[in-house]
Amino acid sequence: MRSERRPLSAETSEFARARVSAEEGLRTQQAHAARTVAVHAHDVDDLRGLLAMLGLEAGTSV
């Protein structure tokens, strides 16, 4: 069975825009959370542990 490309419908492109917007919002929240944790961490080990609890990685640029 061969798959043919069809143009995006208005509904599909609206969904795609909503998904991109949600992903951008998530990245913004994660960056804000990482900065907040960095300000309040006692040391590097504390920072890494707190970021891990939030599901974030140390060393990621924010």
ROLUM-472884 format. One record per residue: residue in one letter; x, y, z of N, C-alpha, C, O in turn; residue number from 1; chain. Coordinates in Angstrom, 3 decimals, decimal comma. Layout:
BEGIN
<atom><res>A</res><n_X>X</n_X><n_Y>Y</n_Y><n_Z>Z</n_Z><ca_X>X</ca_X><ca_Y>Y</ca_Y><ca_Z>Z</ca_Z><c_X>X</c_X><c_Y>Y</c_Y><c_Z>Z</c_Z><o_X>X</o_X><o_Y>Y</o_Y><o_Z>Z</o_Z><n>NUM</n><chain>A</chain></atom>
...
This chain:
BEGIN
<atom><res>M</res><n_X>0,838</n_X><n_Y>-1,174</n_Y><n_Z>0,000</n_Z><ca_X>0,000</ca_X><ca_Y>0,000</ca_Y><ca_Z>0,000</ca_Z><c_X>0,886</c_X><c_Y>1,242</c_Y><c_Z>0,000</c_Z><o_X>1,809</o_X><o_Y>1,355</o_Y><o_Z>0,807</o_Z><n>1</n><chain>A</chain></atom>
<atom><res>R</res><n_X>0,609</n_X><n_Y>2,145</n_Y><n_Z>-0,883</n_Z><ca_X>1,435</ca_X><ca_Y>3,344</ca_Y><ca_Z>-1,025</ca_Z><c_X>0,763</c_X><c_Y>4,535</c_Y><c_Z>-0,354</c_Z><o_X>-0,430</o_X><o_Y>4,783</o_Y><o_Z>-0,531</o_Z><n>2</n><chain>A</chain></atom>
<atom><res>S</res><n_X>1,545</n_X><n_Y>5,250</n_Y><n_Z>0,405</n_Z><ca_X>1,019</ca_X><ca_Y>6,429</ca_Y><ca_Z>1,091</ca_Z><c_X>1,235</c_X><c_Y>7,654</c_Y><c_Z>0,222</c_Z><o_X>2,341</o_X><o_Y>7,895</o_Y><o_Z>-0,263</o_Z><n>3</n><chain>A</chain></atom>
<atom><res>E</res><n_X>0,195</n_X><n_Y>8,413</n_Y><n_Z>0,029</n_Z><ca_X>0,296</ca_X><ca_Y>9,629</ca_Y><ca_Z>-0,763</ca_Z><c_X>0,246</c_X><c_Y>10,835</c_Y><c_Z>0,165</c_Z><o_X>-0,493</o_X><o_Y>10,853</o_Y><o_Z>1,150</o_Z><n>4</n><chain>A</chain></atom>
<atom><res>R</res><n_X>1,040</n_X><n_Y>11,830</n_Y><n_Z>-0,168</n_Z><ca_X>1,014</ca_X><ca_Y>13,055</ca_Y><ca_Z>0,629</ca_Z><c_X>-0,194</c_X><c_Y>13,887</c_Y><c_Z>0,224</c_Z><o_X>-0,462</o_X><o_Y>14,120</o_Y><o_Z>-0,955</o_Z><n>5</n><chain>A</chain></atom>
<atom><res>R</res><n_X>-0,901</n_X><n_Y>14,318</n_Y><n_Z>1,240</n_Z><ca_X>-2,048</ca_X><ca_Y>15,183</ca_Y><ca_Z>1,009</ca_Z><c_X>-1,767</c_X><c_Y>16,530</c_Y><c_Z>1,657</c_Z><o_X>-1,056</o_X><o_Y>16,592</o_Y><o_Z>2,659</o_Z><n>6</n><chain>A</chain></atom>
<atom><res>P</res><n_X>-2,305</n_X><n_Y>17,593</n_Y><n_Z>1,112</n_Z><ca_X>-2,097</ca_X><ca_Y>18,901</ca_Y><ca_Z>1,731</ca_Z><c_X>-2,723</c_X><c_Y>18,927</c_Y><c_Z>3,122</c_Z><o_X>-3,718</o_X><o_Y>18,251</o_Y><o_Z>3,384</o_Z><n>7</n><chain>A</chain></atom>
<atom><res>L</res><n_X>-2,120</n_X><n_Y>19,719</n_Y><n_Z>4,007</n_Z><ca_X>-2,651</ca_X><ca_Y>19,836</ca_Y><ca_Z>5,353</ca_Z><c_X>-4,000</c_X><c_Y>20,539</c_Y><c_Z>5,329</c_Z><o_X>-4,183</o_X><o_Y>21,558</o_Y><o_Z>4,663</o_Z><n>8</n><chain>A</chain></atom>
<atom><res>S</res><n_X>-4,926</n_X><n_Y>19,974</n_Y><n_Z>6,065</n_Z><ca_X>-6,221</ca_X><ca_Y>20,633</ca_Y><ca_Z>6,181</ca_Z><c_X>-6,095</c_X><c_Y>21,750</c_Y><c_Z>7,217</c_Z><o_X>-5,106</o_X><o_Y>21,813</o_Y><o_Z>7,947</o_Z><n>9</n><chain>A</chain></atom>
<atom><res>A</res><n_X>-7,071</n_X><n_Y>22,608</n_Y><n_Z>7,278</n_Z><ca_X>-7,060</ca_X><ca_Y>23,700</ca_Y><ca_Z>8,251</ca_Z><c_X>-7,006</c_X><c_Y>23,137</c_Y><c_Z>9,670</c_Z><o_X>-6,332</o_X><o_Y>23,692</o_Y><o_Z>10,538</o_Z><n>10</n><chain>A</chain></atom>
<atom><res>E</res><n_X>-7,716</n_X><n_Y>22,036</n_Y><n_Z>9,900</n_Z><ca_X>-7,737</ca_X><ca_Y>21,417</ca_Y><ca_Z>11,231</ca_Z><c_X>-6,367</c_X><c_Y>20,853</c_Y><c_Z>11,588</c_Z><o_X>-5,907</o_X><o_Y>21,010</o_Y><o_Z>12,719</o_Z><n>11</n><chain>A</chain></atom>
<atom><res>T</res><n_X>-5,719</n_X><n_Y>20,201</n_Y><n_Z>10,638</n_Z><ca_X>-4,407</ca_X><ca_Y>19,623</ca_Y><ca_Z>10,880</ca_Z><c_X>-3,374</c_X><c_Y>20,708</c_Y><c_Z>11,136</c_Z><o_X>-2,563</o_X><o_Y>20,586</o_Y><o_Z>12,054</o_Z><n>12</n><chain>A</chain></atom>
<atom><res>S</res><n_X>-3,392</n_X><n_Y>21,764</n_Y><n_Z>10,339</n_Z><ca_X>-2,402</ca_X><ca_Y>22,816</ca_Y><ca_Z>10,538</ca_Z><c_X>-2,661</c_X><c_Y>23,571</c_Y><c_Z>11,840</c_Z><o_X>-1,717</o_X><o_Y>24,043</o_Y><o_Z>12,475</o_Z><n>13</n><chain>A</chain></atom>
<atom><res>E</res><n_X>-3,920</n_X><n_Y>23,691</n_Y><n_Z>12,245</n_Z><ca_X>-4,234</ca_X><ca_Y>24,322</ca_Y><ca_Z>13,531</ca_Z><c_X>-3,675</c_X><c_Y>23,476</c_Y><c_Z>14,669</c_Z><o_X>-3,120</o_X><o_Y>24,011</o_Y><o_Z>15,629</o_Z><n>14</n><chain>A</chain></atom>
<atom><res>F</res><n_X>-3,820</n_X><n_Y>22,161</n_Y><n_Z>14,563</n_Z><ca_X>-3,275</ca_X><ca_Y>21,258</ca_Y><ca_Z>15,561</ca_Z><c_X>-1,755</c_X><c_Y>21,377</c_Y><c_Z>15,620</c_Z><o_X>-1,174</o_X><o_Y>21,413</o_Y><o_Z>16,704</o_Z><n>15</n><chain>A</chain></atom>
<atom><res>A</res><n_X>-1,116</n_X><n_Y>21,440</n_Y><n_Z>14,463</n_Z><ca_X>0,342</ca_X><ca_Y>21,560</ca_Y><ca_Z>14,406</ca_Z><c_X>0,797</c_X><c_Y>22,857</c_Y><c_Z>15,066</c_Z><o_X>1,775</o_X><o_Y>22,861</o_Y><o_Z>15,814</o_Z><n>16</n><chain>A</chain></atom>
<atom><res>R</res><n_X>0,100</n_X><n_Y>23,950</n_Y><n_Z>14,798</n_Z><ca_X>0,442</ca_X><ca_Y>25,232</ca_Y><ca_Z>15,431</ca_Z><c_X>0,255</c_X><c_Y>25,159</c_Y><c_Z>16,942</c_Z><o_X>1,080</o_X><o_Y>25,677</o_Y><o_Z>17,694</o_Z><n>17</n><chain>A</chain></atom>
<atom><res>A</res><n_X>-0,814</n_X><n_Y>24,527</n_Y><n_Z>17,389</n_Z><ca_X>-1,074</ca_X><ca_Y>24,393</ca_Y><ca_Z>18,826</ca_Z><c_X>0,014</c_X><c_Y>23,557</c_Y><c_Z>19,487</c_Z><o_X>0,451</o_X><o_Y>23,856</o_Y><o_Z>20,598</o_Z><n>18</n><chain>A</chain></atom>
<atom><res>R</res><n_X>0,445</n_X><n_Y>22,510</n_Y><n_Z>18,795</n_Z><ca_X>1,491</ca_X><ca_Y>21,654</ca_Y><ca_Z>19,357</ca_Z><c_X>2,812</c_X><c_Y>22,405</c_Y><c_Z>19,481</c_Z><o_X>3,492</o_X><o_Y>22,296</o_Y><o_Z>20,501</o_Z><n>19</n><chain>A</chain></atom>
<atom><res>V</res><n_X>3,180</n_X><n_Y>23,160</n_Y><n_Z>18,459</n_Z><ca_X>4,412</ca_X><ca_Y>23,952</ca_Y><ca_Z>18,494</ca_Z><c_X>4,333</c_X><c_Y>24,974</c_Y><c_Z>19,620</c_Z><o_X>5,307</o_X><o_Y>25,181</o_Y><o_Z>20,345</o_Z><n>20</n><chain>A</chain></atom>
<atom><res>S</res><n_X>3,190</n_X><n_Y>25,606</n_Y><n_Z>19,765</n_Z><ca_X>3,000</ca_X><ca_Y>26,592</ca_Y><ca_Z>20,823</ca_Z><c_X>3,142</c_X><c_Y>25,945</c_Y><c_Z>22,197</c_Z><o_X>3,775</o_X><o_Y>26,513</o_Y><o_Z>23,086</o_Z><n>21</n><chain>A</chain></atom>
<atom><res>A</res><n_X>2,563</n_X><n_Y>24,771</n_Y><n_Z>22,375</n_Z><ca_X>2,660</ca_X><ca_Y>24,057</ca_Y><ca_Z>23,647</ca_Z><c_X>4,101</c_X><c_Y>23,663</c_Y><c_Z>23,947</c_Z><o_X>4,542</o_X><o_Y>23,765</o_Y><o_Z>25,092</o_Z><n>22</n><chain>A</chain></atom>
<atom><res>E</res><n_X>4,835</n_X><n_Y>23,216</n_Y><n_Z>22,941</n_Z><ca_X>6,233</ca_X><ca_Y>22,842</ca_Y><ca_Z>23,132</ca_Z><c_X>7,083</c_X><c_Y>24,046</c_Y><c_Z>23,507</c_Z><o_X>7,967</o_X><o_Y>23,946</o_Y><o_Z>24,358</o_Z><n>23</n><chain>A</chain></atom>
<atom><res>E</res><n_X>6,817</n_X><n_Y>25,187</n_Y><n_Z>22,871</n_Z><ca_X>7,548</ca_X><ca_Y>26,413</ca_Y><ca_Z>23,211</ca_Z><c_X>7,235</c_X><c_Y>26,838</c_Y><c_Z>24,646</c_Z><o_X>8,128</o_X><o_Y>27,265</o_Y><o_Z>25,377</o_Z><n>24</n><chain>A</chain></atom>
<atom><res>G</res><n_X>5,979</n_X><n_Y>26,722</n_Y><n_Z>25,044</n_Z><ca_X>5,587</ca_X><ca_Y>27,049</ca_Y><ca_Z>26,414</ca_Z><c_X>6,265</c_X><c_Y>26,145</c_Y><c_Z>27,419</c_Z><o_X>6,696</o_X><o_Y>26,602</o_Y><o_Z>28,478</o_Z><n>25</n><chain>A</chain></atom>
<atom><res>L</res><n_X>6,363</n_X><n_Y>24,864</n_Y><n_Z>27,096</n_Z><ca_X>7,028</ca_X><ca_Y>23,916</ca_Y><ca_Z>27,985</ca_Z><c_X>8,502</c_X><c_Y>24,264</c_Y><c_Z>28,138</c_Z><o_X>9,032</o_X><o_Y>24,241</o_Y><o_Z>29,249</o_Z><n>26</n><chain>A</chain></atom>
<atom><res>R</res><n_X>9,170</n_X><n_Y>24,586</n_Y><n_Z>27,030</n_Z><ca_X>10,587</ca_X><ca_Y>24,954</ca_Y><ca_Z>27,104</ca_Z><c_X>10,773</c_X><c_Y>26,216</c_Y><c_Z>27,948</c_Z><o_X>11,738</o_X><o_Y>26,320</o_Y><o_Z>28,706</o_Z><n>27</n><chain>A</chain></atom>
<atom><res>T</res><n_X>9,866</n_X><n_Y>27,160</n_Y><n_Z>27,821</n_Z><ca_X>9,943</ca_X><ca_Y>28,389</ca_Y><ca_Z>28,613</ca_Z><c_X>9,784</c_X><c_Y>28,076</c_Y><c_Z>30,098</c_Z><o_X>10,534</o_X><o_Y>28,593</o_Y><o_Z>30,926</o_Z><n>28</n><chain>A</chain></atom>
<atom><res>Q</res><n_X>8,813</n_X><n_Y>27,233</n_Y><n_Z>30,436</n_Z><ca_X>8,608</ca_X><ca_Y>26,847</ca_Y><ca_Z>31,833</ca_Z><c_X>9,816</c_X><c_Y>26,099</c_Y><c_Z>32,382</c_Z><o_X>10,227</o_X><o_Y>26,336</o_Y><o_Z>33,518</o_Z><n>29</n><chain>A</chain></atom>
<atom><res>Q</res><n_X>10,383</n_X><n_Y>25,205</n_Y><n_Z>31,591</n_Z><ca_X>11,546</ca_X><ca_Y>24,448</ca_Y><ca_Z>32,039</ca_Z><c_X>12,735</c_X><c_Y>25,368</c_Y><c_Z>32,280</c_Z><o_X>13,461</o_X><o_Y>25,198</o_Y><o_Z>33,260</o_Z><n>30</n><chain>A</chain></atom>
<atom><res>A</res><n_X>12,940</n_X><n_Y>26,332</n_Y><n_Z>31,405</n_Z><ca_X>14,041</ca_X><ca_Y>27,274</ca_Y><ca_Z>31,569</ca_Z><c_X>13,844</c_X><c_Y>28,110</c_Y><c_Z>32,829</c_Z><o_X>14,793</o_X><o_Y>28,345</o_Y><o_Z>33,577</o_Z><n>31</n><chain>A</chain></atom>
<atom><res>H</res><n_X>12,623</n_X><n_Y>28,554</n_Y><n_Z>33,060</n_Z><ca_X>12,324</ca_X><ca_Y>29,344</ca_Y><ca_Z>34,260</ca_Z><c_X>12,554</c_X><c_Y>28,504</c_Y><c_Z>35,517</c_Z><o_X>13,136</o_X><o_Y>28,983</o_Y><o_Z>36,490</o_Z><n>32</n><chain>A</chain></atom>
<atom><res>A</res><n_X>12,100</n_X><n_Y>27,264</n_Y><n_Z>35,491</n_Z><ca_X>12,289</ca_X><ca_Y>26,371</ca_Y><ca_Z>36,639</ca_Z><c_X>13,771</c_X><c_Y>26,133</c_Y><c_Z>36,907</c_Z><o_X>14,205</o_X><o_Y>26,148</o_Y><o_Z>38,059</o_Z><n>33</n><chain>A</chain></atom>
<atom><res>A</res><n_X>14,547</n_X><n_Y>25,913</n_Y><n_Z>35,850</n_Z><ca_X>15,987</ca_X><ca_Y>25,672</ca_Y><ca_Z>36,011</ca_Z><c_X>16,683</c_X><c_Y>26,890</c_Y><c_Z>36,601</c_Z><o_X>17,551</o_X><o_Y>26,750</o_Y><o_Z>37,463</o_Z><n>34</n><chain>A</chain></atom>
<atom><res>R</res><n_X>16,309</n_X><n_Y>28,087</n_Y><n_Z>36,144</n_Z><ca_X>16,912</ca_X><ca_Y>29,303</ca_Y><ca_Z>36,708</ca_Z><c_X>16,538</c_X><c_Y>29,479</c_Y><c_Z>38,168</c_Z><o_X>17,381</o_X><o_Y>29,854</o_Y><o_Z>38,983</o_Z><n>35</n><chain>A</chain></atom>
<atom><res>T</res><n_X>15,287</n_X><n_Y>29,213</n_Y><n_Z>38,508</n_Z><ca_X>14,839</ca_X><ca_Y>29,342</ca_Y><ca_Z>39,890</ca_Z><c_X>15,585</c_X><c_Y>28,358</c_Y><c_Z>40,788</c_Z><o_X>16,029</o_X><o_Y>28,722</o_Y><o_Z>41,876</o_Z><n>36</n><chain>A</chain></atom>
<atom><res>V</res><n_X>15,720</n_X><n_Y>27,125</n_Y><n_Z>40,338</n_Z><ca_X>16,450</ca_X><ca_Y>26,116</ca_Y><ca_Z>41,107</ca_Z><c_X>17,905</c_X><c_Y>26,533</c_Y><c_Z>41,262</c_Z><o_X>18,474</o_X><o_Y>26,392</o_Y><o_Z>42,344</o_Z><n>37</n><chain>A</chain></atom>
<atom><res>A</res><n_X>18,515</n_X><n_Y>27,044</n_Y><n_Z>40,200</n_Z><ca_X>19,923</ca_X><ca_Y>27,444</ca_Y><ca_Z>40,252</ca_Z><c_X>20,149</c_X><c_Y>28,544</c_Y><c_Z>41,285</c_Z><o_X>21,172</o_X><o_Y>28,555</o_Y><o_Z>41,970</o_Z><n>38</n><chain>A</chain></atom>
<atom><res>V</res><n_X>19,207</n_X><n_Y>29,459</n_Y><n_Z>41,397</n_Z><ca_X>19,345</ca_X><ca_Y>30,555</ca_Y><ca_Z>42,366</ca_Z><c_X>19,295</c_X><c_Y>30,025</c_Y><c_Z>43,798</c_Z><o_X>19,988</o_X><o_Y>30,542</o_Y><o_Z>44,673</o_Z><n>39</n><chain>A</chain></atom>
<atom><res>H</res><n_X>18,482</n_X><n_Y>29,000</n_Y><n_Z>44,041</n_Z><ca_X>18,257</ca_X><ca_Y>28,522</ca_Y><ca_Z>45,402</ca_Z><c_X>19,091</c_X><c_Y>27,309</c_Y><c_Z>45,791</c_Z><o_X>19,076</o_X><o_Y>26,904</o_Y><o_Z>46,954</o_Z><n>40</n><chain>A</chain></atom>
<atom><res>A</res><n_X>19,811</n_X><n_Y>26,725</n_Y><n_Z>44,855</n_Z><ca_X>20,627</ca_X><ca_Y>25,539</ca_Y><ca_Z>45,165</ca_Z><c_X>21,813</c_X><c_Y>25,931</c_Y><c_Z>46,030</c_Z><o_X>22,388</o_X><o_Y>27,007</o_Y><o_Z>45,868</o_Z><n>41</n><chain>A</chain></atom>
<atom><res>H</res><n_X>22,170</n_X><n_Y>25,047</n_Y><n_Z>46,948</n_Z><ca_X>23,286</ca_X><ca_Y>25,304</ca_Y><ca_Z>47,862</ca_Z><c_X>24,632</c_X><c_Y>25,048</c_Y><c_Z>47,205</c_Z><o_X>25,608</o_X><o_Y>25,743</o_Y><o_Z>47,490</o_Z><n>42</n><chain>A</chain></atom>
<atom><res>D</res><n_X>24,688</n_X><n_Y>24,066</n_Y><n_Z>46,340</n_Z><ca_X>25,923</ca_X><ca_Y>23,731</ca_Y><ca_Z>45,638</ca_Z><c_X>25,573</c_X><c_Y>22,960</c_Y><c_Z>44,372</c_Z><o_X>24,399</o_X><o_Y>22,764</o_Y><o_Z>44,055</o_Z><n>43</n><chain>A</chain></atom>
<atom><res>V</res><n_X>26,599</n_X><n_Y>22,529</n_Y><n_Z>43,657</n_Z><ca_X>26,387</ca_X><ca_Y>21,845</ca_Y><ca_Z>42,375</ca_Z><c_X>25,618</c_X><c_Y>20,541</c_Y><c_Z>42,559</c_Z><o_X>24,727</o_X><o_Y>20,233</o_Y><o_Z>41,766</o_Z><n>44</n><chain>A</chain></atom>
<atom><res>D</res><n_X>25,948</n_X><n_Y>19,775</n_Y><n_Z>43,590</n_Z><ca_X>25,237</ca_X><ca_Y>18,514</ca_Y><ca_Z>43,812</ca_Z><c_X>23,765</c_X><c_Y>18,758</c_Y><c_Z>44,122</c_Z><o_X>22,896</o_X><o_Y>18,024</o_Y><o_Z>43,651</o_Z><n>45</n><chain>A</chain></atom>
<atom><res>D</res><n_X>23,490</n_X><n_Y>19,779</n_Y><n_Z>44,907</n_Z><ca_X>22,114</ca_X><ca_Y>20,151</ca_Y><ca_Z>45,219</ca_Z><c_X>21,382</c_X><c_Y>20,541</c_Y><c_Z>43,939</c_Z><o_X>20,246</o_X><o_Y>20,125</o_Y><o_Z>43,711</o_Z><n>46</n><chain>A</chain></atom>
<atom><res>L</res><n_X>22,033</n_X><n_Y>21,332</n_Y><n_Z>43,120</n_Z><ca_X>21,447</ca_X><ca_Y>21,761</ca_Y><ca_Z>41,850</ca_Z><c_X>21,105</c_X><c_Y>20,564</c_Y><c_Z>40,975</c_Z><o_X>19,995</o_X><o_Y>20,470</o_Y><o_Z>40,451</o_Z><n>47</n><chain>A</chain></atom>
<atom><res>R</res><n_X>22,046</n_X><n_Y>19,659</n_Y><n_Z>40,817</n_Z><ca_X>21,800</ca_X><ca_Y>18,476</ca_Y><ca_Z>39,982</ca_Z><c_X>20,653</c_X><c_Y>17,638</c_Y><c_Z>40,519</c_Z><o_X>19,810</o_X><o_Y>17,165</o_Y><o_Z>39,756</o_Z><n>48</n><chain>A</chain></atom>
<atom><res>G</res><n_X>20,620</n_X><n_Y>17,452</n_Y><n_Z>41,840</n_Z><ca_X>19,548</ca_X><ca_Y>16,662</ca_Y><ca_Z>42,444</ca_Z><c_X>18,183</c_X><c_Y>17,300</c_Y><c_Z>42,253</c_Z><o_X>17,212</o_X><o_Y>16,619</o_Y><o_Z>41,921</o_Z><n>49</n><chain>A</chain></atom>
<atom><res>L</res><n_X>18,113</n_X><n_Y>18,610</n_Y><n_Z>42,462</n_Z><ca_X>16,840</ca_X><ca_Y>19,308</ca_Y><ca_Z>42,302</ca_Z><c_X>16,380</c_X><c_Y>19,303</c_Y><c_Z>40,841</c_Z><o_X>15,195</o_X><o_Y>19,116</o_Y><o_Z>40,564</o_Z><n>50</n><chain>A</chain></atom>
<atom><res>L</res><n_X>17,307</n_X><n_Y>19,506</n_Y><n_Z>39,915</n_Z><ca_X>16,946</ca_X><ca_Y>19,452</ca_Y><ca_Z>38,494</ca_Z><c_X>16,449</c_X><c_Y>18,063</c_Y><c_Z>38,115</c_Z><o_X>15,495</o_X><o_Y>17,925</o_Y><o_Z>37,350</o_Z><n>51</n><chain>A</chain></atom>
<atom><res>A</res><n_X>17,101</n_X><n_Y>17,033</n_Y><n_Z>38,654</n_Z><ca_X>16,679</ca_X><ca_Y>15,660</ca_Y><ca_Z>38,369</ca_Z><c_X>15,262</c_X><c_Y>15,415</c_Y><c_Z>38,882</c_Z><o_X>14,472</o_X><o_Y>14,737</o_Y><o_Z>38,226</o_Z><n>52</n><chain>A</chain></atom>
<atom><res>M</res><n_X>14,939</n_X><n_Y>15,967</n_Y><n_Z>40,058</n_Z><ca_X>13,585</ca_X><ca_Y>15,816</ca_Y><ca_Z>40,604</ca_Z><c_X>12,536</c_X><c_Y>16,433</c_Y><c_Z>39,687</c_Z><o_X>11,397</o_X><o_Y>15,969</o_Y><o_Z>39,627</o_Z><n>53</n><chain>A</chain></atom>
<atom><res>L</res><n_X>12,932</n_X><n_Y>17,476</n_Y><n_Z>38,980</n_Z><ca_X>12,011</ca_X><ca_Y>18,147</ca_Y><ca_Z>38,059</ca_Z><c_X>12,037</c_X><c_Y>17,528</c_Y><c_Z>36,664</c_Z><o_X>11,281</o_X><o_Y>17,933</o_Y><o_Z>35,780</o_Z><n>54</n><chain>A</chain></atom>
<atom><res>G</res><n_X>12,910</n_X><n_Y>16,549</n_Y><n_Z>36,477</n_Z><ca_X>13,014</ca_X><ca_Y>15,925</ca_Y><ca_Z>35,161</ca_Z><c_X>13,811</c_X><c_Y>16,767</c_Y><c_Z>34,177</c_Z><o_X>13,663</o_X><o_Y>16,625</o_Y><o_Z>32,964</o_Z><n>55</n><chain>A</chain></atom>
<atom><res>L</res><n_X>14,658</n_X><n_Y>17,647</n_Y><n_Z>34,708</n_Z><ca_X>15,490</ca_X><ca_Y>18,504</ca_Y><ca_Z>33,875</ca_Z><c_X>16,929</c_X><c_Y>18,026</c_Y><c_Z>33,968</c_Z><o_X>17,299</o_X><o_Y>17,341</o_Y><o_Z>34,922</o_Z><n>56</n><chain>A</chain></atom>
<atom><res>E</res><n_X>17,740</n_X><n_Y>18,383</n_Y><n_Z>32,986</n_Z><ca_X>19,122</ca_X><ca_Y>17,959</ca_Y><ca_Z>32,969</ca_Z><c_X>20,045</c_X><c_Y>19,115</c_Y><c_Z>33,320</c_Z><o_X>19,820</o_X><o_Y>20,252</o_Y><o_Z>32,907</o_Z><n>57</n><chain>A</chain></atom>
<atom><res>A</res><n_X>21,088</n_X><n_Y>18,812</n_Y><n_Z>34,085</n_Z><ca_X>22,106</ca_X><ca_Y>19,818</ca_Y><ca_Z>34,369</ca_Z><c_X>22,935</c_X><c_Y>20,010</c_Y><c_Z>33,108</c_Z><o_X>23,145</o_X><o_Y>19,068</o_Y><o_Z>32,344</o_Z><n>58</n><chain>A</chain></atom>
<atom><res>G</res><n_X>23,403</n_X><n_Y>21,227</n_Y><n_Z>32,896</n_Z><ca_X>24,244</ca_X><ca_Y>21,505</ca_Y><ca_Z>31,747</ca_Z><c_X>23,485</c_X><c_Y>21,951</c_Y><c_Z>30,520</c_Z><o_X>24,096</o_X><o_Y>22,297</o_Y><o_Z>29,509</o_Z><n>59</n><chain>A</chain></atom>
<atom><res>T</res><n_X>22,171</n_X><n_Y>21,951</n_Y><n_Z>30,585</n_Z><ca_X>21,367</ca_X><ca_Y>22,422</ca_Y><ca_Z>29,469</ca_Z><c_X>21,333</c_X><c_Y>23,935</c_Y><c_Z>29,514</c_Z><o_X>21,117</o_X><o_Y>24,526</o_Y><o_Z>30,572</o_Z><n>60</n><chain>A</chain></atom>
<atom><res>S</res><n_X>21,544</n_X><n_Y>24,561</n_Y><n_Z>28,373</n_Z><ca_X>21,535</ca_X><ca_Y>26,022</ca_Y><ca_Z>28,376</ca_Z><c_X>20,116</c_X><c_Y>26,530</c_Y><c_Z>28,573</c_Z><o_X>19,161</o_X><o_Y>26,011</o_Y><o_Z>27,994</o_Z><n>61</n><chain>A</chain></atom>
<atom><res>V</res><n_X>20,006</n_X><n_Y>27,555</n_Y><n_Z>29,404</n_Z><ca_X>18,706</ca_X><ca_Y>28,173</ca_Y><ca_Z>29,682</ca_Z><c_X>18,788</c_X><c_Y>29,664</c_Y><c_Z>29,481</c_Z><o_X>17,795</o_X><o_Y>30,367</o_Y><o_Z>29,667</o_Z><n>62</n><chain>A</chain></atom>
